Amino acid sequence: MIVGGARCRVVGRISMDLLAVDVTALPDNAARRGEWATLIGGDLDIDTLAAQCGTIGYELMCNLGRRYARVYKR
């Protein structure tokens, strides 16, 4: 994930639609309530993320659900 402009590791298991992110290396106040965190996009290519998860990008996109904000870019 990208939090506060820096890459951060997802730690533990994903439960339903919740996950934990290690932000200990970020400067103070870089990760605050209400700030954006990017899971897919920017420097995080979906196919690279999928490969790290042992799947393909299409499967990740299909399994996101309807509650997440999506911005499609060409």
N, C-alpha and C positions, 0 to 999 in steps of 0.2 A: 504494500500500500504506500501511497505518498501522503504524508501528514506533515503539515508545516513546511512544505517544499522539499522534504527529505524522504528517502525510501526507508520504510520500517517493515520489520518482519511480523507476519501473522504468527502468533504463538498458540499452542494448544490445538484443540479441535473446534471446528465450526459447529455450533449447536443451533439448529433451526435457522434463524437469520441473524444470529449474534456471533461475533468473533472478537478475539482479544489481539491487540497490537502492541508490540514492544516499543515504547516511545522514550525509554530511559536515556538514549543518547541525544535526544533533542534538547535544544536550549529551553530555558524556563519560558513558560507561556506559549510555546510553539504549538502545543496540543491543548486546546481549550474546548469546552463545551460550545457547540454551535459552529465550530470551524469545519471546513470541508476536508474530507479524506477521499482520496481517489483510489479505487480498487482496480479499475480498468480504464486505460486512456492515458494521454500524455506520454510519459516515458515508459508506461507499462503496457506493452503490446499484449493483446488477448491471447495470441497463439503462444507466446513465450510463457505467459502465466499458465495456460492450459498444459503445456509440456511439463512444467514444474509440478502440476497436479496429476499428471499421468493421463491426460485426456486431450480433447481437441477444443478449439475455441468455440465451435458451434454448440457443443454440449454445455459449456459455461453460459453462453448467451441464452439458451433454451431453459436453463434451470434457475435463472435469476428471479423469476416471478414478476408480478405486475406492480409491486409497490416501489420499485426502484426508479429513480430518475434516469432517463436515458437521453443522450444527445448523440445523434448519428451524424457523422461527418464523412465527406467523400475524400 
